[in-house]
């Protein structure tokens, strides 16, 4: 049986959001930057029409695939700090399943992808051009 390394309990209301949190759902504006969308139906309709906008970047470094996506919801479940709606993850290679998340702008998500790609290149022994 696996060990539980950490557990957190939050006081919640409604759909499991902490007290005082208005929304955890986001859509992208015309520039590709996240904005809160409190109406779940509007959020779902936006997602259905804009799913193609979720992929920010994808890179291949040797056996590793690096993917950065817009998560459409806040994945900061610690409720400390700001929202996290961008994710960069590595699939395969020496950094398999390495994951980082951030809030911020599309530009910041692209920079997060580039930093992860550089780290994977170093881990895989691939020369940076």
N, CA, C and O atoms as a MOPAC input file, in Angstrom:
PM7 MOZYME 1SCF
protein

 N      0.84200 1    -1.17200 1     0.00000 1
 C      0.00000 1     0.00000 1     0.00000 1
 C      0.89300 1     1.24300 1     0.00000 1
 O      1.81900 1     1.32500 1     0.80700 1
 N      0.63300 1     2.23000 1    -0.90200 1
 C      1.46800 1     3.43100 1    -0.95800 1
 C      1.26000 1     4.31200 1     0.26500 1
 O      0.17200 1     4.35800 1     0.83900 1
 N      2.32200 1     5.00900 1     0.65200 1
 C      2.24900 1     5.94800 1     1.76700 1
 C      1.57000 1     7.23400 1     1.31700 1
 O      1.74800 1     7.66500 1     0.17800 1
 N      0.80500 1     7.84100 1     2.19100 1
 C      0.25400 1     9.16300 1     1.93200 1
 C      1.27400 1    10.16200 1     2.45000 1
 O      1.58500 1    10.18900 1     3.64100 1
 N      1.79100 1    10.98200 1     1.54500 1
 C      2.84600 1    11.90400 1     1.91600 1
 C      2.31000 1    13.21500 1     2.48100 1
 O      2.96100 1    13.84400 1     3.31500 1
 N      1.13600 1    13.62400 1     2.03400 1
 C      0.62800 1    14.92000 1     2.45900 1
 C     -0.88100 1    14.93900 1     2.29200 1
 O     -1.40200 1    14.47600 1     1.27800 1
 N     -1.58000 1    15.46900 1     3.27400 1
 C     -3.02600 1    15.66000 1     3.15000 1
 C     -3.38100 1    17.05600 1     3.61400 1
 O     -2.78600 1    17.57400 1     4.55900 1
 N     -4.34000 1    17.66000 1     2.95800 1
 C     -4.80400 1    18.98000 1     3.33400 1
 C     -6.31700 1    18.96400 1     3.40700 1
 O     -6.97800 1    18.37600 1     2.55100 1
 N     -6.86100 1    19.59900 1     4.41400 1
 C     -8.31600 1    19.70300 1     4.55300 1
 C     -8.68000 1    21.17700 1     4.43100 1
 O     -8.05500 1    22.02400 1     5.06800 1
 N     -9.69800 1    21.49200 1     3.60800 1
 C    -10.14300 1    22.86600 1     3.41500 1
 C    -11.60900 1    22.99400 1     3.82000 1
 O    -12.39900 1    22.07500 1     3.60400 1
 N    -11.96600 1    24.12100 1     4.39900 1
 C    -13.36300 1    24.42400 1     4.65000 1
 C    -13.95400 1    24.86600 1     3.32300 1
 O    -13.44300 1    25.79400 1     2.69500 1
 N    -15.02100 1    24.21500 1     2.89100 1
 C    -15.56400 1    24.50500 1     1.57400 1
 C    -17.05600 1    24.80000 1     1.65300 1
 O    -17.71800 1    24.55800 1     2.66200 1
 N    -17.54900 1    25.32700 1     0.55300 1
 C    -18.97000 1    25.62500 1     0.42400 1
 C    -19.35300 1    25.36900 1    -1.02600 1
 O    -18.49900 1    25.47300 1    -1.90700 1
 N    -20.59000 1    25.04400 1    -1.29500 1
 C    -21.05300 1    24.87000 1    -2.67000 1
 C    -20.40100 1    23.67900 1    -3.34100 1
 O    -20.52600 1    22.54900 1    -2.87000 1
 N    -19.70800 1    23.92600 1    -4.43700 1
 C    -19.11700 1    22.85500 1    -5.23700 1
 C    -17.73100 1    22.44900 1    -4.76900 1
 O    -16.94800 1    21.93800 1    -5.57000 1
 N    -17.40500 1    22.65300 1    -3.52700 1
 C    -16.10100 1    22.26800 1    -3.01600 1
 C    -15.06600 1    23.35900 1    -3.10700 1
 O    -13.88500 1    23.10500 1    -2.86900 1
 N    -15.47800 1    24.58900 1    -3.45000 1
 C    -14.53800 1    25.70100 1    -3.49700 1
 C    -14.34700 1    26.25700 1    -2.09100 1
 O    -15.28900 1    26.22600 1    -1.30000 1
 N    -13.16500 1    26.76200 1    -1.75000 1
 C    -12.96700 1    27.37800 1    -0.43500 1
 C    -13.89300 1    28.57800 1    -0.26500 1
 O    -14.31100 1    29.19400 1    -1.24500 1
 N    -14.20000 1    28.89400 1     0.94900 1
 C    -15.04800 1    30.05000 1     1.22800 1
 C    -14.46600 1    31.29900 1     0.58100 1
 O    -13.26500 1    31.54800 1     0.69200 1
 N    -15.28900 1    32.07700 1    -0.08400 1
 C    -14.84400 1    33.33000 1    -0.68600 1
 C    -14.35400 1    33.19700 1    -2.11500 1
 O    -14.14900 1    34.22000 1    -2.77000 1
 N    -14.15300 1    31.99100 1    -2.63600 1
 C    -13.69100 1    31.81800 1    -4.01300 1
 C    -14.89800 1    31.90000 1    -4.93800 1
 O    -15.87000 1    31.16400 1    -4.76400 1
 N    -14.83800 1    32.79100 1    -5.91600 1
 C    -15.96400 1    32.99600 1    -6.82200 1
 C    -15.97400 1    32.00600 1    -7.98000 1
 O    -17.02300 1    31.45200 1    -8.31000 1
 N    -14.83200 1    31.77900 1    -8.59500 1
 C    -14.77600 1    30.86600 1    -9.74100 1
 C    -13.39900 1    30.22300 1    -9.82200 1
 O    -12.40000 1    30.79800 1    -9.39200 1
 N    -13.36700 1    29.03500 1   -10.37400 1
 C    -12.10600 1    28.35500 1   -10.64500 1
 C    -12.01100 1    28.02300 1   -12.12500 1
 O    -11.11900 1    27.28200 1   -12.54000 1
 N    -12.93100 1    28.56800 1   -12.93100 1
 C    -12.97300 1    28.27900 1   -14.36000 1
 C    -12.54400 1    29.50300 1   -15.15800 1
 O    -12.88700 1    30.63700 1   -14.82700 1
 N    -11.77900 1    29.24100 1   -16.22600 1
 C    -11.22700 1    30.31300 1   -17.04300 1
 C    -11.42600 1    30.01500 1   -18.51900 1
 O    -11.50100 1    28.86000 1   -18.93700 1
 N    -11.50900 1    31.09000 1   -19.29800 1
 C    -11.48900 1    30.99700 1   -20.74900 1
 C    -10.35400 1    31.89700 1   -21.22700 1
 O     -9.77000 1    32.62900 1   -20.42800 1
 N    -10.03700 1    31.85100 1   -22.51200 1
 C     -8.97600 1    32.70100 1   -23.05600 1
 C     -9.58900 1    33.88900 1   -23.78600 1
 O    -10.57100 1    33.74000 1   -24.51300 1
 N     -9.00900 1    35.06300 1   -23.58900 1
 C     -9.48300 1    36.23100 1   -24.31800 1
 C     -8.92500 1    36.20100 1   -25.74100 1
 O     -8.27500 1    35.23400 1   -26.13700 1
 N     -9.17800 1    37.25600 1   -26.50300 1
 C     -8.75800 1    37.29000 1   -27.91100 1
 C     -7.24200 1    37.26600 1   -28.08700 1
 O     -6.75400 1    36.92000 1   -29.16300 1
 N     -6.48100 1    37.63200 1   -27.03400 1
 C     -5.01700 1    37.59100 1   -27.09600 1
 C     -4.44400 1    36.28000 1   -26.56200 1
 O     -3.22900 1    36.07800 1   -26.56100 1
 N     -5.32800 1    35.39300 1   -26.10900 1
 C     -4.87500 1    34.10400 1   -25.59500 1
 C     -4.56600 1    34.11200 1   -24.10900 1
 O     -3.96100 1    33.16700 1   -23.60100 1
 N     -4.97200 1    35.16500 1   -23.39800 1
 C     -4.72700 1    35.24200 1   -21.96800 1
 C     -5.97000 1    34.84600 1   -21.18200 1
 O     -7.08600 1    35.15100 1   -21.60300 1
 N     -5.79800 1    34.17700 1   -20.05400 1
 C     -6.93100 1    33.69300 1   -19.26800 1
 C     -7.73700 1    34.81600 1   -18.62900 1
 O     -7.19800 1    35.83900 1   -18.20600 1
 N     -9.03200 1    34.59400 1   -18.57500 1
 C     -9.90300 1    35.48200 1   -17.80800 1
 C    -10.94400 1    34.61400 1   -17.11600 1
 O    -11.39400 1    33.62000 1   -17.68600 1
 N    -11.33500 1    34.97300 1   -15.89600 1
 C    -12.29800 1    34.16100 1   -15.14800 1
 C    -13.63900 1    34.10500 1   -15.86600 1
 O    -14.08000 1    35.08900 1   -16.46100 1
 N    -14.27400 1    32.95700 1   -15.80400 1
 C    -15.62800 1    32.81000 1   -16.34200 1
 C    -16.48500 1    32.13100 1   -15.27300 1
 O    -16.45200 1    30.90800 1   -15.13800 1
 N    -17.24500 1    32.91200 1   -14.51900 1
 C    -18.01700 1    32.34200 1   -13.41500 1
 C    -19.20800 1    31.48900 1   -13.85600 1
 O    -19.66400 1    30.62900 1   -13.10300 1
 N    -19.71300 1    31.72100 1   -15.06700 1
 C    -20.88000 1    30.96300 1   -15.52500 1
 C    -20.42800 1    29.65300 1   -16.16800 1
 O    -19.77000 1    29.65800 1   -17.20800 1
 N    -20.78500 1    28.53900 1   -15.54500 1
 C    -20.32300 1    27.23400 1   -16.00900 1
 C    -20.81300 1    26.89900 1   -17.41100 1
 O    -20.07500 1    26.27900 1   -18.17700 1
 N    -22.02700 1    27.28700 1   -17.77000 1
 C    -22.55200 1    27.00100 1   -19.10500 1
 C    -21.78200 1    27.79200 1   -20.16500 1
 O    -21.45400 1    27.25500 1   -21.22200 1
 N    -21.49500 1    29.05800 1   -19.88700 1
 C    -20.68600 1    29.86700 1   -20.81300 1
 C    -19.29700 1    29.25400 1   -20.95800 1
 O    -18.75400 1    29.18400 1   -22.06000 1
 N    -18.73100 1    28.81500 1   -19.84500 1
 C    -17.41500 1    28.17100 1   -19.85700 1
 C    -17.43600 1    26.92200 1   -20.73600 1
 O    -16.53900 1    26.73000 1   -21.55700 1
 N    -18.44000 1    26.08200 1   -20.57200 1
 C    -18.54700 1    24.84000 1   -21.35200 1
 C    -18.72400 1    25.13600 1   -22.84100 1
 O    -18.12200 1    24.46700 1   -23.68100 1
 N    -19.53400 1    26.11900 1   -23.16800 1
 C    -19.74100 1    26.48000 1   -24.58100 1
 C    -18.45100 1    27.02700 1   -25.19300 1
 O    -18.10800 1    26.70200 1   -26.33000 1
 N    -17.73500 1    27.86400 1   -24.42500 1
 C    -16.47500 1    28.38900 1   -24.92300 1
 C    -15.50200 1    27.24600 1   -25.20100 1
 O    -14.87000 1    27.19900 1   -26.25600 1
 N    -15.39000 1    26.32700 1   -24.24500 1
 C    -14.46400 1    25.21100 1   -24.39300 1
 C    -14.80400 1    24.37000 1   -25.62500 1
 O    -13.90500 1    23.98300 1   -26.37100 1
 N    -16.08300 1    24.08400 1   -25.84400 1
 C    -16.50400 1    23.28300 1   -26.99800 1
 C    -16.10000 1    23.95300 1   -28.31000 1
 O    -15.73300 1    23.27000 1   -29.26700 1
 N    -16.16300 1    25.27000 1   -28.36100 1
 C    -15.83300 1    26.00100 1   -29.58900 1
 C    -14.34300 1    26.32800 1   -29.72100 1
 O    -13.88900 1    26.68100 1   -30.80900 1
 N    -13.58600 1    26.21900 1   -28.64500 1
 C    -12.19100 1    26.68800 1   -28.65000 1
 C    -11.18600 1    25.66300 1   -28.15400 1
 O    -10.07400 1    26.03300 1   -27.77900 1
 N    -11.53800 1    24.41100 1   -28.14000 1
 C    -10.63400 1    23.37900 1   -27.63100 1
 C     -9.26800 1    23.42200 1   -28.31800 1
 O     -8.24700 1    23.15100 1   -27.68800 1
 N     -9.25000 1    23.76200 1   -29.60400 1
 C     -8.00000 1    23.82700 1   -30.36700 1
 C     -7.02500 1    24.87500 1   -29.81300 1
 O     -5.82900 1    24.80500 1   -30.09400 1
 N     -7.51700 1    25.83700 1   -29.03600 1
 C     -6.65100 1    26.88300 1   -28.48700 1
 C     -5.93800 1    26.44500 1   -27.21100 1
 O     -5.10300 1    27.18300 1   -26.68700 1
 N     -6.25600 1    25.25700 1   -26.70600 1
 C     -5.67700 1    24.79800 1   -25.43600 1
 C     -4.18900 1    24.47100 1   -25.54500 1
 O     -3.45200 1    24.66500 1   -24.57700 1
 N     -3.73000 1    23.98300 1   -26.69100 1
 C     -2.31500 1    23.62000 1   -26.84000 1
 C     -1.49100 1    24.87100 1   -27.07400 1
 O     -1.71600 1    25.61700 1   -28.02700 1
 N     -0.53200 1    25.08700 1   -26.18300 1
 C      0.35500 1    26.25200 1   -26.28800 1
 C      1.58400 1    25.88700 1   -27.09800 1
 O      1.95100 1    26.59400 1   -28.03600 1
 N      2.22500 1    24.77500 1   -26.73200 1
 C      3.45300 1    24.35700 1   -27.40800 1
 C      3.67100 1    22.87200 1   -27.18500 1
 O      3.21400 1    22.29900 1   -26.19600 1
 N      4.37400 1    22.26700 1   -28.11700 1
 C      4.75900 1    20.86100 1   -27.99700 1
 C      6.12900 1    20.71100 1   -28.64200 1
 O      6.35800 1    21.18700 1   -29.75400 1
 N      7.03300 1    20.04500 1   -27.93700 1
 C      8.39600 1    19.85100 1   -28.43200 1
 C      8.80900 1    18.41000 1   -28.21500 1
 O      8.32900 1    17.74600 1   -27.29700 1
 N      9.70600 1    17.92800 1   -29.07000 1
 C     10.26800 1    16.59300 1   -28.93100 1
 C     11.76600 1    16.74300 1   -28.73600 1
 O     12.44900 1    17.36400 1   -29.55100 1
 N     12.27700 1    16.16900 1   -27.64300 1
 C     13.71900 1    16.16500 1   -27.36700 1
 C     14.10500 1    14.72300 1   -27.12200 1
 O     13.82600 1    14.17500 1   -26.05600 1
 N     14.74800 1    14.10300 1   -28.10400 1
 C     15.07900 1    12.68300 1   -27.97700 1
 C     13.81100 1    11.89300 1   -27.68800 1
 O     12.82900 1    12.02800 1   -28.41700 1
 N     13.80900 1    11.07100 1   -26.64200 1
 C     12.63400 1    10.26500 1   -26.33300 1
 C     11.54800 1    11.03700 1   -25.56300 1
 O     10.48400 1    10.48500 1   -25.28300 1
 N     11.80500 1    12.28600 1   -25.22600 1
 C     10.88300 1    13.05600 1   -24.38400 1
 C     10.01500 1    13.99000 1   -25.22000 1
 O     10.49700 1    14.69300 1   -26.10800 1
 N      8.71800 1    13.97700 1   -24.90900 1
 C      7.77800 1    14.93500 1   -25.50900 1
 C      7.40800 1    15.92400 1   -24.42100 1
 O      7.03900 1    15.52500 1   -23.31600 1
 N      7.50200 1    17.21400 1   -24.72500 1
 C      7.17300 1    18.27600 1   -23.77700 1
 C      5.91600 1    18.95900 1   -24.28500 1
 O      5.84800 1    19.38100 1   -25.44000 1
 N      4.93000 1    19.06200 1   -23.41900 1
 C      3.63900 1    19.62100 1   -23.80200 1
 C      3.23500 1    20.71600 1   -22.82200 1
 O      3.31100 1    20.53300 1   -21.60700 1
 N      2.80300 1    21.85800 1   -23.36100 1
 C      2.27400 1    22.94000 1   -22.53600 1
 C      0.85800 1    23.23200 1   -23.00300 1
 O      0.61000 1    23.45100 1   -24.18800 1
 N     -0.08000 1    23.23000 1   -22.03400 1
 C     -1.49500 1    23.40100 1   -22.35700 1
 C     -2.17200 1    24.36300 1   -21.38700 1
 O     -1.69600 1    24.59800 1   -20.27600 1
 N     -3.29600 1    24.91100 1   -21.84000 1
 C     -4.19300 1    25.69500 1   -20.99800 1
 C     -5.15300 1    24.70600 1   -20.36000 1
 O     -5.82100 1    23.94600 1   -21.06100 1
 N     -5.22500 1    24.70900 1   -19.03400 1
 C     -6.02100 1    23.70900 1   -18.31700 1
 C     -7.50200 1    24.06300 1   -18.20700 1
 O     -8.31100 1    23.18800 1   -17.89600 1
 N     -7.87600 1    25.30500 1   -18.44800 1
 C     -9.23000 1    25.86400 1   -18.40900 1
 C     -9.82800 1    25.99100 1   -17.02800 1
 O    -10.85900 1    26.64300 1   -16.86300 1
 N     -9.21400 1    25.39100 1   -16.04100 1
 C     -9.64600 1    25.52400 1   -14.65100 1
 C     -8.41600 1    25.74200 1   -13.77900 1
 O     -7.30200 1    25.38800 1   -14.16300 1
 N     -8.62300 1    26.31800 1   -12.62100 1
 C     -7.52500 1    26.55600 1   -11.69400 1
 C     -7.11000 1    25.24500 1   -11.04500 1
 O     -7.90400 1    24.60500 1   -10.35600 1
 N     -5.85600 1    24.84700 1   -11.26900 1
 C     -5.32700 1    23.60400 1   -10.70800 1
 C     -4.45200 1    23.85300 1    -9.49600 1
 O     -3.67500 1    22.97800 1    -9.11400 1
 N     -4.55500 1    25.02100 1    -8.88100 1
 C     -3.83400 1    25.29100 1    -7.64400 1
 C     -4.72300 1    24.83700 1    -6.49500 1
 O     -5.50600 1    25.62000 1    -5.95800 1
 N     -4.59900 1    23.59100 1    -6.12900 1
 C     -5.46500 1    23.03100 1    -5.10300 1
 C     -4.96700 1    23.30000 1    -3.69100 1
 O     -5.61700 1    22.89800 1    -2.72600 1
 N     -3.82700 1    23.97300 1    -3.55000 1
 C     -3.37200 1    24.34400 1    -2.21400 1
 C     -4.09000 1    25.61300 1    -1.75100 1
 O     -4.10800 1    25.92400 1    -0.56000 1
 N     -4.67900 1    26.34000 1    -2.69900 1
 C     -5.37200 1    27.59800 1    -2.43500 1
 C     -4.44800 1    28.65000 1    -1.81800 1
 O     -4.91200 1    29.59700 1    -1.18300 1
 N     -3.14700 1    28.47800 1    -2.01000 1
 C     -2.15500 1    29.46500 1    -1.58500 1
 C     -1.55200 1    30.04400 1    -2.85300 1
 O     -1.19900 1    29.29800 1    -3.76700 1
 N     -1.43100 1    31.33800 1    -2.91800 1
 C     -0.91000 1    31.96400 1    -4.12400 1
 C     -2.00600 1    32.10800 1    -5.16500 1
 O     -3.18700 1    31.92000 1    -4.87500 1
 N     -1.60400 1    32.43900 1    -6.36800 1
 C     -2.56200 1    32.67000 1    -7.44300 1
 C     -2.99400 1    31.39100 1    -8.12900 1
 O     -2.54900 1    30.30000 1    -7.77400 1
 N     -3.86800 1    31.53600 1    -9.11800 1
 C     -4.34900 1    30.37200 1    -9.85700 1
 C     -3.25200 1    29.73700 1   -10.71900 1
 O     -2.25500 1    30.38100 1   -11.04800 1
 N     -3.44900 1    28.49200 1   -11.06900 1
 C     -2.54000 1    27.76700 1   -11.96800 1
 C     -3.38400 1    27.17600 1   -13.08400 1
 O     -4.07400 1    26.17800 1   -12.88000 1
 N     -3.33400 1    27.78500 1   -14.25600 1
 C     -4.13800 1    27.29000 1   -15.37200 1
 C     -3.32000 1    26.97600 1   -16.61000 1
 O     -3.89300 1    26.69900 1   -17.66300 1
 N     -2.00600 1    27.01200 1   -16.51600 1
 C     -1.09600 1    26.54800 1   -17.57900 1
 C     -0.28500 1    25.39200 1   -17.01000 1
 O      0.12600 1    25.43300 1   -15.85000 1
 N     -0.05400 1    24.36500 1   -17.81400 1
 C      0.72900 1    23.21100 1   -17.35200 1
 C      1.71200 1    22.79000 1   -18.42900 1
 O      1.35800 1    22.67600 1   -19.60300 1
 N      2.95600 1    22.56000 1   -18.01500 1
 C      3.97100 1    21.97400 1   -18.88900 1
 C      4.35300 1    20.63100 1   -18.28900 1
 O      4.69200 1    20.53400 1   -17.11000 1
 N      4.29200 1    19.58300 1   -19.13100 1
 C      4.56900 1    18.23800 1   -18.64700 1
 C      5.46900 1    17.51000 1   -19.64000 1
 O      5.41300 1    17.74500 1   -20.84800 1
 N      6.30100 1    16.62200 1   -19.09800 1
 C      7.22700 1    15.83000 1   -19.91100 1
 C      6.72600 1    14.38800 1   -19.93700 1
 O      6.36500 1    13.82000 1   -18.90700 1
 N      6.71300 1    13.81600 1   -21.12600 1
 C      6.31200 1    12.41900 1   -21.31100 1
 C      7.48300 1    11.67500 1   -21.93900 1
 O      7.85700 1    11.94800 1   -23.08000 1
 N      8.06000 1    10.73600 1   -21.19800 1
 C      9.18500 1     9.94700 1   -21.69100 1
 C     10.52400 1    10.56300 1   -21.31800 1
 O     10.59700 1    11.69600 1   -20.84400 1
 N     11.57400 1     9.79300 1   -21.54300 1
 C     12.91700 1    10.27500 1   -21.26200 1
 C     13.23700 1    10.31300 1   -19.77500 1
 O     12.48900 1     9.78800 1   -18.95000 1
 N     14.33900 1    10.93100 1   -19.45300 1
 C     14.83200 1    10.97000 1   -18.06800 1
 C     13.98400 1    11.83300 1   -17.14800 1
 O     14.02000 1    11.65000 1   -15.93100 1
 N     13.23500 1    12.75200 1   -17.69000 1
 C     12.38400 1    13.62200 1   -16.85800 1
 C     10.90800 1    13.25800 1   -16.98800 1
 O     10.03100 1    14.09000 1   -16.75800 1
 N     10.64700 1    12.01500 1   -17.35700 1
 C      9.27000 1    11.54500 1   -17.54200 1
 C      8.37600 1    11.94400 1   -16.37000 1
 O      8.73700 1    11.73700 1   -15.21100 1
 N      7.22800 1    12.50600 1   -16.66800 1
 C      6.18900 1    12.91600 1   -15.72100 1
 C      6.56100 1    14.16200 1   -14.90700 1
 O      5.85600 1    14.50200 1   -13.95700 1
 N      7.63200 1    14.83200 1   -15.25500 1
 C      7.95800 1    16.11300 1   -14.60800 1
 C      6.89200 1    17.12000 1   -15.03300 1
 O      6.51900 1    17.18500 1   -16.20400 1
 N      6.40700 1    17.90000 1   -14.07600 1
 C      5.28600 1    18.79100 1   -14.34800 1
 C      5.46000 1    20.09900 1   -13.59500 1
 O      5.83300 1    20.10700 1   -12.42100 1
 N      5.18700 1    21.20700 1   -14.27900 1
 C      5.13200 1    22.51800 1   -13.63500 1
 C      3.86700 1    23.22700 1   -14.09300 1
 O      3.39100 1    23.02500 1   -15.21000 1
 N      3.33300 1    24.05900 1   -13.20600 1
 C      2.12100 1    24.81100 1   -13.52400 1
 C      2.32300 1    26.26400 1   -13.13500 1
 O      3.11600 1    26.57800 1   -12.24800 1
 N      1.59300 1    27.15000 1   -13.81300 1
 C      1.65100 1    28.56500 1   -13.45900 1
 C      0.36000 1    29.25100 1   -13.85900 1
 O     -0.43100 1    28.72000 1   -14.63800 1
 N      0.16200 1    30.43600 1   -13.31400 1
 C     -0.89800 1    31.33500 1   -13.75700 1
 C     -0.25200 1    32.30000 1   -14.73200 1
 O      0.78300 1    31.98200 1   -15.31700 1
 N     -0.82700 1    33.44300 1   -14.91400 1
 C     -0.19500 1    34.45000 1   -15.75000 1
 C     -0.69600 1    34.44500 1   -17.18000 1
 O     -1.80000 1    33.99100 1   -17.48100 1
 N      0.15500 1    34.96700 1   -18.04900 1
 C     -0.21700 1    35.20200 1   -19.44200 1
 C      0.22900 1    34.05600 1   -20.35200 1
 O      0.98100 1    33.16900 1   -19.94700 1
 N     -0.25100 1    34.10200 1   -21.56800 1
 C      0.18400 1    33.15400 1   -22.59300 1
 C      1.70100 1    33.24500 1   -22.77300 1
 O      2.37500 1    32.22400 1   -22.91700 1
 N      2.22500 1    34.44800 1   -22.76400 1
 C      3.67000 1    34.64700 1   -22.91200 1
 C      4.44700 1    33.95000 1   -21.78500 1
 O      5.49600 1    33.35500 1   -22.03100 1
 N      3.94000 1    34.02200 1   -20.57100 1
 C      4.58600 1    33.35000 1   -19.44300 1
 C      4.50800 1    31.83100 1   -19.59600 1
 O      5.44600 1    31.12500 1   -19.22700 1
 N      3.40200 1    31.32400 1   -20.13500 1
 C      3.26900 1    29.88400 1   -20.37600 1
 C      4.27500 1    29.43000 1   -21.43300 1
 O      4.87300 1    28.36100 1   -21.30700 1
 N      4.46100 1    30.24400 1   -22.47300 1
 C      5.44700 1    29.91300 1   -23.50900 1
 C      6.85700 1    29.90200 1   -22.92200 1
 O      7.66800 1    29.04600 1   -23.27700 1
 N      7.15300 1    30.84000 1   -22.03400 1
 C      8.46800 1    30.88500 1   -21.38300 1
 C      8.66300 1    29.67100 1   -20.48200 1
 O      9.76400 1    29.12400 1   -20.41300 1
 N      7.60700 1    29.24300 1   -19.78900 1
 C      7.67900 1    28.05200 1   -18.94200 1
 C      8.01200 1    26.82700 1   -19.80200 1
 O      8.80000 1    25.97500 1   -19.39300 1
 N      7.40900 1    26.74300 1   -20.99400 1
 C      7.68100 1    25.64200 1   -21.91400 1
 C      9.15200 1    25.64900 1   -22.33000 1
 O      9.80200 1    24.60400 1   -22.34100 1
 N      9.66900 1    26.81200 1   -22.66800 1
 C     11.07100 1    26.92200 1   -23.10100 1
 C     12.03200 1    26.52400 1   -21.98200 1
 O     13.03900 1    25.86600 1   -22.24300 1
 N     11.73400 1    26.91600 1   -20.73400 1
 C     12.59300 1    26.52400 1   -19.60700 1
 C     12.57900 1    25.00800 1   -19.41900 1
 O     13.62100 1    24.40300 1   -19.16700 1
 N     11.40800 1    24.39600 1   -19.54000 1
 C     11.32200 1    22.94200 1   -19.38800 1
 C     12.06000 1    22.25800 1   -20.53600 1
 O     12.76400 1    21.27300 1   -20.31500 1
 N     11.90800 1    22.76300 1   -21.75300 1
 C     12.61200 1    22.17800 1   -22.89600 1
 C     14.12800 1    22.23800 1   -22.68600 1
 O     14.83600 1    21.28200 1   -23.00200 1
 N     14.62300 1    23.35400 1   -22.15800 1
 C     16.06500 1    23.48100 1   -21.88800 1
 C     16.50300 1    22.47700 1   -20.81900 1
 O     17.57300 1    21.88100 1   -20.93400 1
 N     15.68700 1    22.28800 1   -19.78500 1
 C     16.01900 1    21.32400 1   -18.72700 1
 C     16.03100 1    19.90000 1   -19.27400 1
 O     16.89200 1    19.10200 1   -18.90400 1
 N     15.08700 1    19.57800 1   -20.14900 1
 C     15.03400 1    18.24200 1   -20.74300 1
 C     16.24100 1    18.03700 1   -21.65800 1
 O     16.83900 1    16.96100 1   -21.65900 1
 N     16.59900 1    19.04900 1   -22.42800 1
 C     17.77400 1    18.93100 1   -23.30200 1
 C     19.02000 1    18.63900 1   -22.47800 1
 O     19.84200 1    17.80600 1   -22.86100 1
 N     19.15700 1    19.31800 1   -21.35700 1
 C     20.30700 1    19.07800 1   -20.48700 1
 C     20.26400 1    17.66200 1   -19.91500 1
 O     21.28100 1    16.96800 1   -19.89700 1
 N     19.09800 1    17.23500 1   -19.45200 1
 C     18.96300 1    15.89600 1   -18.86900 1
 C     19.22200 1    14.78800 1   -19.88700 1
 O     19.76000 1    13.73400 1   -19.55000 1
 N     18.83400 1    15.04100 1   -21.13400 1
 C     19.01000 1    14.04500 1   -22.19200 1
 C     20.36800 1    14.14800 1   -22.86600 1
 O     20.70300 1    13.32200 1   -23.71400 1
 N     21.15500 1    15.15400 1   -22.49600 1
 C     22.47500 1    15.31300 1   -23.09800 1
 C     22.42500 1    15.81400 1   -24.52500 1
 O     23.30200 1    15.50100 1   -25.33000 1
 N     21.41000 1    16.58500 1   -24.83700 1
 C     21.24700 1    17.13400 1   -26.17800 1
 C     21.81200 1    18.54900 1   -26.17500 1
 O     21.49100 1    19.34700 1   -25.29500 1
 N     22.64300 1    18.85700 1   -27.14600 1
 C     23.26800 1    20.18000 1   -27.22300 1
 C     22.20800 1    21.22800 1   -27.51400 1
 O     21.34800 1    21.03400 1   -28.37200 1
 N     22.27700 1    22.34500 1   -26.78900 1
 C     21.37500 1    23.47300 1   -27.01500 1
 C     21.91400 1    24.26400 1   -28.20900 1
 O     23.09600 1    24.60500 1   -28.25600 1
 N     21.04400 1    24.54900 1   -29.15900 1
 C     21.47700 1    25.27900 1   -30.35600 1
 C     21.31500 1    26.75500 1   -30.18600 1
 O     21.63100 1    27.52000 1   -31.09700 1

